Amino acid sequence: MRIKTGIGSVALTMTASLLAACGGGGGGSSHSAGSYCDELKTDKTYFESFSGSNPDLSKLGDVFTRMHQLAGDAPSNVAADWKTLDGAITTLESALKAANIKPSDLAAMQNGQMPQGANLQKLQALAPKLEALSSSGVSSAADRISADAKKSCGIDLSSS
């Protein structure tokens, strides 16, 4: 069924663009300015493992958890941007849950396998929701987070 691969691809693309805010290539190091910077530096390395050609989607739930944690720990100068990014992640999680799909199911969906118990009707409604999340507001927030990470923490989150 074409929707299996299509939804999986859209979810994967959306997730990859959200993760771009927290890790791409580029290396940058400087001194850390507190626990947020330390956490960001650690998570950048973790998120980079998702930027390759064969990401381990079974750990996507962990990625969501780490992104929520960063949003909660963000300093005031980027808190609103993290709130925007976190809202997009929450929307993605909610849409997957409504379709009875776990983040770890996305890998099988990329291979054309429909998860048992998936709600096809909700699954069909998932693609437009995910596409709406790739708005310029989310992208702009990710850019500001990346710029602040470089300036405040000495961490380069930009893609290589």
DSSP file (Angstrom, degrees, kcal/mol; ACC not computed):
  #  RESIDUE AA STRUCTURE BP1 BP2  ACC     N-H-->O    O-->H-N    N-H-->O    O-->H-N    TCO  KAPPA ALPHA  PHI   PSI    X-CA   Y-CA   Z-CA
    1    1 A M    >>        0   0    0      0, 0.0     3,-1.1     0, 0.0     4,-0.8   0.000 360.0 360.0 360.0 129.0    0.0    0.0    0.0
    2    2 A R  H 3>  +     0   0    0      1,-0.3     4,-2.3     2,-0.2     3,-0.2   0.811 360.0  64.1 -60.5 -34.4    1.5    3.3   -1.1
    3    3 A I  H 3> S+     0   0    0      1,-0.2     4,-3.0     2,-0.2     5,-0.4   0.829  92.6  64.4 -62.9 -31.5    0.4    5.1    2.1
    4    4 A K  H <> S+     0   0    0     -3,-1.1     4,-1.8     1,-0.2    -1,-0.2   0.958 111.3  33.7 -56.3 -53.4    2.7    2.9    4.2
    5    5 A T  H  X S+     0   0    0     -4,-0.8     4,-2.7    -3,-0.2    -1,-0.2   0.886 117.7  55.2 -72.2 -38.6    5.8    4.2    2.6
    6    6 A G  H  X S+     0   0    0     -4,-2.3     4,-2.5     2,-0.2    -2,-0.2   0.934 111.1  42.6 -61.4 -48.3    4.5    7.7    2.1
    7    7 A I  H  X S+     0   0    0     -4,-3.0     4,-2.8     2,-0.2     5,-0.2   0.917 114.7  51.3 -65.5 -42.9    3.6    8.3    5.7
    8    8 A G  H  X S+     0   0    0     -4,-1.8     4,-2.5    -5,-0.4    -2,-0.2   0.914 111.4  47.9 -59.9 -42.4    6.8    6.7    6.9
    9    9 A S  H  X S+     0   0    0     -4,-2.7     4,-2.8     2,-0.2    -2,-0.2   0.914 112.2  48.5 -65.4 -43.5    8.8    9.0    4.5
   10   10 A V  H  X S+     0   0    0     -4,-2.5     4,-2.8     2,-0.2     5,-0.2   0.929 113.3  47.5 -63.0 -44.6    7.0   12.1    5.6
   11   11 A A  H  X S+     0   0    0     -4,-2.8     4,-2.6     1,-0.2    -2,-0.2   0.912 113.8  47.7 -63.0 -42.3    7.4   11.2    9.3
   12   12 A L  H  X S+     0   0    0     -4,-2.5     4,-2.6    -5,-0.2    -2,-0.2   0.918 112.8  48.1 -65.3 -43.2   11.1   10.5    8.8
   13   13 A T  H  X S+     0   0    0     -4,-2.8     4,-2.2     2,-0.2    -2,-0.2   0.919 112.8  48.6 -62.9 -43.6   11.6   13.7    6.8
   14   14 A M  H  X S+     0   0    0     -4,-2.8     4,-2.0    -5,-0.2    -2,-0.2   0.930 112.5  48.2 -62.6 -44.8    9.8   15.7    9.5
   15   15 A T  H  X S+     0   0    0     -4,-2.6     4,-2.6     1,-0.2    -2,-0.2   0.911 109.8  52.5 -62.5 -42.9   11.9   14.1   12.2
   16   16 A A  H  X S+     0   0    0     -4,-2.6     4,-1.3     1,-0.2    -1,-0.2   0.898 109.0  49.3 -61.8 -40.5   15.1   14.8   10.3
   17   17 A S  H  < S+     0   0    0     -4,-2.2     4,-0.4     1,-0.2    -1,-0.2   0.863 111.6  49.0 -69.8 -32.9   14.3   18.4    9.9
   18   18 A L  H >< S+     0   0    0     -4,-2.0     3,-1.2     1,-0.2     4,-0.2   0.903 110.2  51.2 -68.3 -40.3   13.5   18.8   13.6
   19   19 A L  H >< S+     0   0    0     -4,-2.6     3,-2.0     1,-0.3     4,-0.4   0.750  92.2  75.8 -69.2 -22.6   16.7   17.0   14.6
   20   20 A A  G >< S+     0   0    0     -4,-1.3     3,-0.6     1,-0.3    -1,-0.3   0.779  86.7  63.2 -59.8 -24.1   18.7   19.4   12.3
   21   21 A A  G <  S+     0   0    0     -3,-1.2    -1,-0.3    -4,-0.4    -2,-0.2   0.726 111.9  35.5 -70.3 -20.2   18.2   22.0   15.1
   22   22 A C  G <  S+     0   0    0     -3,-2.0    25,-0.3     1,-0.3    -1,-0.2   0.197 127.6   0.8-122.8  16.2   20.2   19.8   17.4
   23   23 A G    <   +     0   0    0     -3,-0.6    -1,-0.3   134,-0.4     2,-0.2  -0.546  54.9 141.7 164.6 132.8   22.8   18.2   15.4
   24   24 A G        -     0   0    0      1,-0.7   135,-0.2   132,-0.3   134,-0.1  -0.491  63.7 -59.5-145.6-140.4   24.2   18.0   11.9
   25   25 A G  S    S+     0   0    0     -2,-0.2    -1,-0.7   133,-0.1    23,-0.0   0.294  86.4  90.2 -86.7-138.1   27.7   17.9   10.9
   26   26 A G        -     0   0    0     -3,-0.1     2,-0.4   131,-0.1    -2,-0.2   0.615  60.5-135.7  59.7 140.0   30.2   20.5   11.8
   27   27 A G        +     0   0    0    128,-0.1     2,-0.4     2,-0.0    -1,-0.1  -0.937  27.8 166.9-119.5 149.2   32.2   20.3   14.9
   28   28 A G        +     0   0    0     -2,-0.4     2,-0.4   128,-0.1   128,-0.2  -0.930   6.1 179.3-160.0 136.1   32.6   23.2   17.2
   29   29 A S        +     0   0    0     -2,-0.4     2,-0.3   126,-0.1   126,-0.1  -0.997  16.0 136.2-147.3 149.1   33.9   23.2   20.6
   30   30 A S        -     0   0    0     -2,-0.4     2,-0.3   123,-0.4   124,-0.1  -0.755  63.9 -47.3-159.3-158.4   34.6   25.9   23.1
   31   31 A H        -     0   0    0     -2,-0.3     2,-0.2     1,-0.0   124,-0.0  -0.659  57.9-118.7 -88.0 148.8   33.9   26.1   26.7
   32   32 A S        -     0   0    0     -2,-0.3     2,-0.3     1,-0.1   121,-0.1  -0.596  12.1-149.6 -84.7 147.2   30.4   25.2   28.0
   33   33 A A        -     0   0    0     -2,-0.2     3,-0.2     1,-0.2     4,-0.2  -0.474  62.4 -47.5-114.7  59.5   28.4   27.8   29.7
   34   34 A G  S  > S-     0   0    0     -2,-0.3     4,-2.1     1,-0.2    -1,-0.2  -0.468  84.5 -48.2 110.0-179.5   26.3   25.7   32.1
   35   35 A S  H  > S+     0   0    0      1,-0.2     4,-2.9     2,-0.2     5,-0.2   0.833 127.9  58.0 -65.0 -35.4   24.2   22.6   32.2
   36   36 A Y  H  > S+     0   0    0     -3,-0.2     4,-2.8     2,-0.2    -1,-0.2   0.937 109.5  45.4 -59.4 -46.2   22.2   23.5   29.1
   37   37 A C  H  > S+     0   0    0      2,-0.2     4,-2.5     1,-0.2    -2,-0.2   0.904 113.3  49.7 -65.3 -40.6   25.4   23.8   27.0
   38   38 A D  H  X S+     0   0    0     -4,-2.1     4,-2.3     2,-0.2    -2,-0.2   0.929 113.6  46.0 -61.8 -44.9   26.7   20.5   28.4
   39   39 A E  H  X S+     0   0    0     -4,-2.9     4,-2.9     1,-0.2     5,-0.2   0.911 112.3  50.9 -64.2 -43.3   23.4   18.8   27.6
   40   40 A L  H  X S+     0   0    0     -4,-2.8     4,-2.2    -5,-0.2    -2,-0.2   0.897 110.0  50.0 -62.4 -41.5   23.3   20.3   24.2
   41   41 A K  H  X S+     0   0    0     -4,-2.5     4,-1.4     2,-0.2    -2,-0.2   0.924 113.8  45.0 -64.5 -44.8   26.9   19.1   23.4
   42   42 A T  H  X S+     0   0    0     -4,-2.3     4,-1.5     1,-0.2    -2,-0.2   0.928 115.7  46.3 -63.5 -46.3   26.1   15.6   24.6
   43   43 A D  H  X S+     0   0    0     -4,-2.9     4,-3.3     1,-0.2     5,-0.2   0.812 103.3  63.6 -70.4 -29.8   22.8   15.4   22.7
   44   44 A K  H  X S+     0   0    0     -4,-2.2     4,-2.1    -5,-0.2    -1,-0.2   0.937 104.6  47.2 -57.5 -46.8   24.4   16.9   19.5
   45   45 A T  H  X S+     0   0    0     -4,-1.4     4,-0.7     1,-0.2    -1,-0.2   0.904 113.7  48.4 -60.9 -42.4   26.6   13.8   19.3
   46   46 A Y  H >< S+     0   0    0     -4,-1.5     3,-1.0     1,-0.2    -2,-0.2   0.930 112.0  48.0 -63.5 -46.4   23.6   11.6   19.9
   47   47 A F  H >< S+     0   0    0     -4,-3.3     3,-2.0   -25,-0.3     4,-0.3   0.809  99.6  67.5 -68.1 -29.3   21.4   13.3   17.3
   48   48 A E  H >< S+     0   0    0     -4,-2.1     3,-1.6     1,-0.3     4,-0.3   0.804  87.8  67.9 -60.5 -27.7   24.2   13.2   14.7
   49   49 A S  T << S+     0   0    0     -3,-1.0     7,-0.3    -4,-0.7     3,-0.3   0.674  97.6  54.2 -66.5 -14.3   23.8    9.4   14.6
   50   50 A F  T <  S+     0   0    0     -3,-2.0    -1,-0.3    -4,-0.2    -2,-0.2   0.496  92.5  71.8 -93.4  -6.0   20.3   10.1   13.0
   51   51 A S  S <  S+     0   0    0     -3,-1.6    -1,-0.2    -4,-0.3    -2,-0.2   0.516  79.5  93.7 -91.1  -3.0   21.7   12.2   10.2
   52   52 A G  S    S-     0   0    0     -3,-0.3    -3,-0.0    -4,-0.3     0, 0.0  -0.065  93.8 -96.5 -77.5-175.8   23.3    9.3    8.3
   53   53 A S  S    S+     0   0    0      1,-0.3    -1,-0.1     2,-0.0    -3,-0.0   0.638 119.1  38.8 -79.1 -13.5   21.8    7.3    5.5
   54   54 A N  S    S-     0   0    0     -5,-0.1    -1,-0.3     2,-0.0    -3,-0.1  -0.521  78.9-177.0-135.5  68.5   20.7    4.5    7.9
   55   55 A P        -     0   0    0      0, 0.0     2,-1.3     0, 0.0    -5,-0.2  -0.321  33.8-116.7 -68.6 149.8   19.4    6.1   11.1
   56   56 A D    >   -     0   0    0     -7,-0.3     3,-1.7     1,-0.2    -7,-0.0  -0.701  32.9-178.4 -86.7  91.2   18.3    3.8   14.0
   57   57 A L  G >  S+     0   0    0     -2,-1.3     3,-1.7     1,-0.3     4,-0.3   0.612  70.0  80.2 -70.2 -11.1   14.6    4.8   14.2
   58   58 A S  G 3  S+     0   0    0      1,-0.3     3,-0.3     2,-0.1    -1,-0.3   0.725  92.8  52.3 -66.2 -18.1   14.1    2.4   17.1
   59   59 A K  G <> S+     0   0    0     -3,-1.7     4,-1.7     1,-0.2     3,-0.4   0.256  75.5 105.6 -99.0  10.9   15.6    5.2   19.2
   60   60 A L  H <> S+     0   0    0     -3,-1.7     4,-2.4     1,-0.2    -1,-0.2   0.855  75.1  58.0 -61.6 -35.6   13.3    7.9   18.0
   61   61 A G  H  > S+     0   0    0     -3,-0.3     4,-2.1    -4,-0.3    -1,-0.2   0.888 105.7  50.7 -60.3 -38.6   11.4    7.9   21.3
   62   62 A D  H  > S+     0   0    0     -3,-0.4     4,-2.6     2,-0.2    -1,-0.2   0.876 107.2  53.9 -65.0 -37.8   14.6    8.6   23.1
   63   63 A V  H  X S+     0   0    0     -4,-1.7     4,-2.6     2,-0.2    -2,-0.2   0.935 107.6  50.0 -61.6 -46.0   15.2   11.5   20.7
   64   64 A F  H  X S+     0   0    0     -4,-2.4     4,-2.5     1,-0.2    -2,-0.2   0.926 110.8  49.9 -58.5 -44.5   11.8   13.0   21.5
   65   65 A T  H  X S+     0   0    0     -4,-2.1     4,-2.2     1,-0.2    -1,-0.2   0.920 111.3  48.4 -60.4 -44.9   12.6   12.7   25.2
   66   66 A R  H  X S+     0   0    0     -4,-2.6     4,-2.4     1,-0.2    -1,-0.2   0.885 110.9  50.8 -64.5 -38.5   16.0   14.4   24.8
   67   67 A M  H  X S+     0   0    0     -4,-2.6     4,-2.3     2,-0.2    -1,-0.2   0.912 109.7  50.1 -66.0 -41.6   14.4   17.2   22.8
   68   68 A H  H  X S+     0   0    0     -4,-2.5     4,-2.1     2,-0.2    -2,-0.2   0.910 110.7  50.7 -61.5 -41.3   11.7   17.7   25.4
   69   69 A Q  H  X S+     0   0    0     -4,-2.2     4,-1.7     2,-0.2    -2,-0.2   0.922 109.8  49.0 -63.0 -45.3   14.5   17.9   28.1
   70   70 A L  H  X S+     0   0    0     -4,-2.4     4,-0.9     1,-0.2    -1,-0.2   0.907 109.9  52.5 -60.9 -41.1   16.5   20.5   26.1
   71   71 A A  H  < S+     0   0    0     -4,-2.3     3,-0.5     1,-0.2    -1,-0.2   0.898 110.3  48.2 -61.4 -40.1   13.3   22.5   25.7
   72   72 A G  H  < S+     0   0    0     -4,-2.1    -1,-0.2     1,-0.2    -2,-0.2   0.790 116.4  42.8 -70.4 -28.1   12.7   22.5   29.4
   73   73 A D  H  < S+     0   0    0     -4,-1.7    -1,-0.2    -5,-0.1    -2,-0.2   0.449  84.5 126.4 -97.2  -2.0   16.3   23.4   30.2
   74   74 A A     <  -     0   0    0     -4,-0.9     5,-0.1    -3,-0.5    -3,-0.0  -0.255  63.7-113.4 -62.3 140.8   16.7   26.1   27.5
   75   75 A P    >>  -     0   0    0      0, 0.0     3,-1.8     0, 0.0     4,-0.8  -0.293  33.7-101.2 -68.9 161.5   17.9   29.6   28.7
   76   76 A S  H 3> S+     0   0    0      1,-0.3     4,-0.5     2,-0.2     3,-0.4   0.787 116.8  65.6 -57.5 -31.4   15.4   32.4   28.4
   77   77 A N  H 34 S+     0   0    0      1,-0.2    -1,-0.3     2,-0.1     4,-0.1   0.716 119.9  21.6 -69.7 -17.7   17.0   33.9   25.3
   78   78 A V  H <> S+     0   0    0     -3,-1.8     4,-2.5     2,-0.1    -1,-0.2   0.258  92.8 104.9-126.3   9.6   16.0   30.7   23.3
   79   79 A A  H  X S+     0   0    0     -4,-0.8     4,-2.2    -3,-0.4     5,-0.1   0.892  82.0  49.9 -59.8 -41.6   13.1   29.4   25.4
   80   80 A A  H  X S+     0   0    0     -4,-0.5     4,-1.9     2,-0.2    -1,-0.2   0.886 111.1  49.6 -66.1 -37.8   10.4   30.6   23.0
   81   81 A D  H  > S+     0   0    0      2,-0.2     4,-2.4     1,-0.2    -2,-0.2   0.908 111.5  48.2 -67.3 -41.2   12.3   29.0   20.1
   82   82 A W  H  X S+     0   0    0     -4,-2.5     4,-3.2     1,-0.2     5,-0.2   0.858 108.0  56.0 -66.1 -33.8   12.6   25.7   22.0
   83   83 A K  H  X S+     0   0    0     -4,-2.2     4,-2.2    -5,-0.2    -2,-0.2   0.909 108.5  48.0 -63.5 -40.4    8.9   26.0   22.9
   84   84 A T  H  X S+     0   0    0     -4,-1.9     4,-1.7     2,-0.2    -2,-0.2   0.938 115.5  43.7 -63.0 -47.8    8.1   26.2   19.1
   85   85 A L  H  X S+     0   0    0     -4,-2.4     4,-2.0     1,-0.2    -2,-0.2   0.909 114.0  50.3 -64.6 -43.0   10.3   23.2   18.3
   86   86 A D  H  X S+     0   0    0     -4,-3.2     4,-2.7     1,-0.2    -1,-0.2   0.864 107.1  55.2 -64.4 -36.6    9.0   21.2   21.3
   87   87 A G  H  X S+     0   0    0     -4,-2.2     4,-2.2    -5,-0.2    -1,-0.2   0.888 107.3  49.8 -62.8 -38.9    5.4   22.0   20.2
   88   88 A A  H  X S+     0   0    0     -4,-1.7     4,-2.2     2,-0.2    -2,-0.2   0.905 111.7  48.1 -66.1 -41.0    6.2   20.5   16.7
   89   89 A I  H  X S+     0   0    0     -4,-2.0     4,-2.8     2,-0.2    -2,-0.2   0.914 111.1  50.5 -65.7 -42.5    7.7   17.4   18.3
   90   90 A T  H  X S+     0   0    0     -4,-2.7     4,-2.7     1,-0.2    -2,-0.2   0.895 109.5  51.2 -62.3 -40.5    4.7   17.0   20.6
   91   91 A T  H  X S+     0   0    0     -4,-2.2     4,-2.5     2,-0.2    -1,-0.2   0.908 110.7  48.9 -62.7 -42.1    2.4   17.3   17.6
   92   92 A L  H  X S+     0   0    0     -4,-2.2     4,-2.4     2,-0.2    -2,-0.2   0.936 112.5  47.5 -62.6 -46.9    4.3   14.6   15.8
   93   93 A E  H  X S+     0   0    0     -4,-2.8     4,-2.6     1,-0.2    -2,-0.2   0.922 113.1  48.6 -59.7 -44.8    4.2   12.4   18.9
   94   94 A S  H  X S+     0   0    0     -4,-2.7     4,-2.7     1,-0.2    -1,-0.2   0.894 110.9  50.1 -63.9 -41.0    0.5   13.0   19.3
   95   95 A A  H  X S+     0   0    0     -4,-2.5     4,-1.4     2,-0.2    -1,-0.2   0.908 112.2  47.2 -65.5 -41.4   -0.2   12.3   15.6
   96   96 A L  H  <>S+     0   0    0     -4,-2.4     5,-2.9     2,-0.2    -2,-0.2   0.922 113.2  49.0 -64.2 -43.5    1.7    9.0   15.7
   97   97 A K  H ><5S+     0   0    0     -4,-2.6     3,-1.8     1,-0.2    -2,-0.2   0.909 107.9  54.0 -63.1 -42.2    0.0    8.0   18.9
   98   98 A A  H 3<5S+     0   0    0     -4,-2.7    -1,-0.2     1,-0.3    -2,-0.2   0.830 109.5  48.4 -62.0 -31.5   -3.5    8.8   17.5
   99   99 A A  T 3<5S-     0   0    0     -4,-1.4    20,-2.2    23,-0.2    -1,-0.3   0.374 118.3-115.7 -88.0   4.6   -2.6    6.5   14.5
  100  100 A N  T < 5S+     0   0    0     -3,-1.8     2,-0.4     1,-0.2    -3,-0.2   0.894  71.0 137.2  61.0  42.9   -1.5    3.8   17.0
  101  101 A I      < -     0   0    0     -5,-2.9    -1,-0.2    -6,-0.1    -2,-0.2  -0.978  44.8-147.5-122.1 130.2    2.1    4.0   15.7
  102  102 A K    >   -     0   0    0     -2,-0.4     3,-2.1     1,-0.1     4,-0.5  -0.651  29.1-114.4 -88.9 152.0    5.1    4.0   17.9
  103  103 A P  T >  S+     0   0    0      0, 0.0     3,-1.4     0, 0.0     4,-0.3   0.867 118.7  59.7 -52.9 -35.3    8.2    6.0   16.9
  104  104 A S  T >> S+     0   0    0      1,-0.3     3,-0.6   -46,-0.2     4,-0.5   0.687  92.5  68.0 -68.3 -16.8   10.0    2.6   16.6
  105  105 A D  H <> S+     0   0    0     -3,-2.1     4,-2.1     1,-0.2    -1,-0.3   0.686  79.8  79.7 -73.4 -18.1    7.4    1.5   14.0
  106  106 A L  H <> S+     0   0    0     -3,-1.4     4,-2.0    -4,-0.5    -1,-0.2   0.835  85.7  57.9 -62.7 -33.1    8.7    4.1   11.5
  107  107 A A  H <> S+     0   0    0     -3,-0.6     4,-0.8    -4,-0.3    -1,-0.2   0.938 108.8  44.8 -62.4 -45.8   11.6    1.9   10.5
  108  108 A A  H ><>S+     0   0    0     -4,-0.5     5,-2.7     1,-0.2     3,-0.6   0.873 110.2  55.7 -65.3 -36.3    9.3   -1.0    9.5
  109  109 A M  H ><5S+     0   0    0     -4,-2.1     3,-1.9     1,-0.3    -1,-0.2   0.861 100.0  59.0 -64.9 -34.9    7.1    1.5    7.6
  110  110 A Q  H 3<5S+     0   0    0     -4,-2.0    -1,-0.3     1,-0.3    -2,-0.2   0.795 106.2  49.8 -62.5 -26.6   10.1    2.7    5.6
  111  111 A N  T <<5S-     0   0    0     -4,-0.8    -1,-0.3    -3,-0.6    -2,-0.2   0.241 127.5-101.5 -95.3  11.8   10.3   -1.0    4.4
  112  112 A G  T < 5S+     0   0    0     -3,-1.9     2,-0.6     1,-0.2    -3,-0.2   0.616  78.2 136.1  82.5  13.4    6.6   -1.0    3.5
  113  113 A Q      < -     0   0    0     -5,-2.7    -1,-0.2    -6,-0.1    -2,-0.2  -0.852  46.5-143.9-100.3 121.9    5.4   -2.9    6.6
  114  114 A M        -     0   0    0     -2,-0.6     3,-0.1    -3,-0.1     2,-0.1  -0.680  24.0-116.7 -81.9 129.0    2.3   -1.6    8.3
  115  115 A P    >   -     0   0    0      0, 0.0     3,-1.8     0, 0.0     2,-0.1  -0.388  36.2-101.6 -64.1 141.1    2.4   -1.9   12.1
  116  116 A Q  T 3  S+     0   0    0      1,-0.3     0, 0.0    -2,-0.1     0, 0.0  -0.426 107.4  19.0 -63.6 133.9   -0.3   -4.2   13.5
  117  117 A G  T 3  S+     0   0    0      1,-0.3    -1,-0.3    -2,-0.1     2,-0.1   0.453  84.6 153.3  85.9   1.2   -3.2   -2.2   14.9
  118  118 A A    <   -     0   0    0     -3,-1.8     2,-0.9     1,-0.1    -1,-0.3  -0.397  47.8-125.4 -64.7 139.8   -2.3    1.0   13.0
  119  119 A N     >  -     0   0    0    -20,-2.2     4,-2.6     1,-0.2     5,-0.2  -0.777  20.4-164.7 -89.2 105.0   -5.4    3.1   12.4
  120  120 A L  H  > S+     0   0    0     -2,-0.9     4,-2.3     1,-0.2    -1,-0.2   0.856  86.4  53.5 -61.8 -36.9   -5.4    3.7    8.6
  121  121 A Q  H  > S+     0   0    0      2,-0.2     4,-1.1     1,-0.2    -1,-0.2   0.940 114.5  40.6 -64.2 -46.6   -7.9    6.5    8.8
  122  122 A K  H  > S+     0   0    0      1,-0.2     4,-0.6     2,-0.2    -2,-0.2   0.841 112.3  57.8 -69.1 -32.6   -5.8    8.4   11.3
  123  123 A L  H >X S+     0   0    0     -4,-2.6     3,-0.8     1,-0.2     4,-0.7   0.891 103.3  52.1 -64.2 -40.2   -2.7    7.4    9.4
  124  124 A Q  H 3< S+     0   0    0     -4,-2.3     3,-0.3     1,-0.2    -1,-0.2   0.830 108.7  51.2 -65.2 -31.7   -4.0    9.1    6.3
  125  125 A A  H 3X S+     0   0    0     -4,-1.1     4,-1.0     1,-0.2    -1,-0.2   0.595  95.5  75.5 -79.8 -10.6   -4.6   12.3    8.3
  126  126 A L  H <X S+     0   0    0     -3,-0.8     4,-2.5    -4,-0.6     5,-0.2   0.896  83.0  62.3 -69.9 -42.1   -1.0   12.2    9.6
  127  127 A A  H  X S+     0   0    0     -4,-0.7     4,-2.5    -3,-0.3     5,-0.2   0.909 103.9  45.8 -56.3 -50.2    0.8   13.4    6.4
  128  128 A P  H  > S+     0   0    0      0, 0.0     4,-2.1     0, 0.0    -1,-0.2   0.872 112.5  52.7 -63.1 -33.5   -0.8   16.8    6.2
  129  129 A K  H  X S+     0   0    0     -4,-1.0     4,-1.1     2,-0.2    -2,-0.2   0.925 111.4  46.0 -65.0 -43.1   -0.2   17.4    9.9
  130  130 A L  H  X S+     0   0    0     -4,-2.5     4,-0.6     1,-0.2     3,-0.3   0.892 111.2  51.5 -67.7 -39.5    3.4   16.5    9.5
  131  131 A E  H >< S+     0   0    0     -4,-2.5     3,-1.0     1,-0.2    -1,-0.2   0.881 106.0  55.8 -64.4 -37.1    3.8   18.7    6.4
  132  132 A A  H >< S+     0   0    0     -4,-2.1     3,-0.7     1,-0.2    -1,-0.2   0.799  99.6  61.8 -65.0 -27.7    2.3   21.6    8.3
  133  133 A L  H 3< S+     0   0    0     -4,-1.1    -1,-0.2    -3,-0.3    -2,-0.2   0.725  86.6  72.6 -71.6 -20.4    4.9   21.2   11.0
  134  134 A S  T << S+     0   0    0     -3,-1.0    -1,-0.3    -4,-0.6    -2,-0.1   0.010  75.5 143.8 -84.5  33.6    7.7   22.0    8.6
  135  135 A S    <>  -     0   0    0     -3,-0.7     4,-2.1     1,-0.1     3,-0.3  -0.144  68.3-108.3 -68.2 165.1    6.6   25.6    8.6
  136  136 A S  H  > S+     0   0    0      1,-0.2     4,-3.0     2,-0.2     5,-0.2   0.789 117.7  62.8 -66.1 -26.3    8.9   28.5    8.4
  137  137 A G  H  > S+     0   0    0      2,-0.2     4,-2.0     1,-0.2    -1,-0.2   0.909 106.3  43.0 -64.7 -42.2    8.2   29.2   12.1
  138  138 A V  H  > S+     0   0    0     -3,-0.3     4,-2.4     2,-0.2    -2,-0.2   0.920 116.0  48.8 -68.5 -43.9    9.7   25.9   13.1
  139  139 A S  H  X S+     0   0    0     -4,-2.1     4,-2.2     1,-0.2    -2,-0.2   0.905 111.7  49.0 -62.5 -42.6   12.6   26.3   10.7
  140  140 A S  H  X S+     0   0    0     -4,-3.0     4,-2.3     2,-0.2    -1,-0.2   0.896 110.4  51.1 -65.0 -40.2   13.3   29.8   11.9
  141  141 A A  H  X S+     0   0    0     -4,-2.0     4,-2.4     1,-0.2    -2,-0.2   0.922 109.8  50.1 -62.5 -43.3   13.2   28.7   15.6
  142  142 A A  H  X S+     0   0    0     -4,-2.4     4,-2.4     1,-0.2    -2,-0.2   0.895 109.9  51.3 -62.0 -40.3   15.7   25.9   14.8
  143  143 A D  H  X S+     0   0    0     -4,-2.2     4,-2.5     2,-0.2    -1,-0.2   0.906 110.6  48.0 -63.7 -41.5   18.0   28.4   13.1
  144  144 A R  H  X S+     0   0    0     -4,-2.3     4,-2.4     2,-0.2    -2,-0.2   0.886 111.0  50.9 -68.2 -37.5   17.9   30.7   16.1
  145  145 A I  H  X S+     0   0    0     -4,-2.4     4,-2.4     2,-0.2    -2,-0.2   0.928 111.7  48.4 -62.2 -44.4   18.6   27.8   18.4
  146  146 A S  H  X S+     0   0    0     -4,-2.4     4,-1.8     2,-0.2    11,-0.4   0.918 111.6  48.6 -63.0 -44.7   21.6   26.8   16.3
  147  147 A A  H  X S+     0   0    0     -4,-2.5     4,-2.3     1,-0.2    -1,-0.2   0.904 113.0  48.1 -62.9 -41.5   22.9   30.4   16.2
  148  148 A D  H  X>S+     0   0    0     -4,-2.4     4,-3.6     2,-0.2     5,-0.6   0.884 107.3  55.8 -67.4 -37.8   22.6   30.7   19.9
  149  149 A A  I  X>S+     0   0    0     -4,-2.4     6,-2.1     1,-0.2     4,-1.5   0.903 111.2  44.7 -60.9 -40.2   24.3   27.4   20.5
  150  150 A K  I  X5S+     0   0    0     -4,-1.8     4,-0.7     4,-0.3    -2,-0.2   0.922 120.4  39.8 -68.9 -44.1   27.3   28.6   18.5
  151  151 A K  I  <5S+     0   0    0     -4,-2.3    -2,-0.2    -5,-0.2    -3,-0.2   0.932 127.7  29.1 -72.2 -47.0   27.4   32.0   20.2
  152  152 A S  I  <5S+     0   0    0     -4,-3.6    -3,-0.2    -5,-0.2    -2,-0.2   0.794 135.7  22.8 -87.9 -30.3   26.6   31.0   23.8
  153  153 A C  I  <<S-     0   0    0     -4,-1.5  -123,-0.4    -5,-0.6    -3,-0.2   0.543  93.5-121.5-116.0 -11.3   28.0   27.5   24.0
  154  154 A G     << +     0   0    0     -4,-0.7     2,-0.5    -5,-0.7    -4,-0.3   0.790  67.6 136.5  71.5  26.4   30.6   27.3   21.3
  155  155 A I        -     0   0    0     -6,-2.1     2,-0.8  -126,-0.1    -1,-0.2  -0.937  47.9-147.0-113.3 123.6   28.7   24.4   19.7
  156  156 A D        +     0   0    0     -2,-0.5  -132,-0.3  -128,-0.2  -128,-0.1  -0.795  23.3 169.2 -92.0 108.7   28.1   24.3   15.9
  157  157 A L        +     0   0    0     -2,-0.8  -134,-0.4   -11,-0.4    -1,-0.1   0.408  38.6 117.8 -97.0   0.4   24.8   22.6   15.2
  158  158 A S  S    S-     0   0    0    -12,-0.2  -134,-0.3  -134,-0.1  -133,-0.1  -0.288  72.3-100.6 -70.8 154.3   24.8   23.6   11.5
  159  159 A S              0   0    0   -135,-0.2    -1,-0.1     1,-0.1  -135,-0.1  -0.361 360.0 360.0 -70.3 151.7   24.8   20.9    8.8
  160  160 A S              0   0    0   -134,-0.1    -1,-0.1    -2,-0.1    -2,-0.1   0.458 360.0 360.0 -90.7 360.0   28.0   20.1    7.1
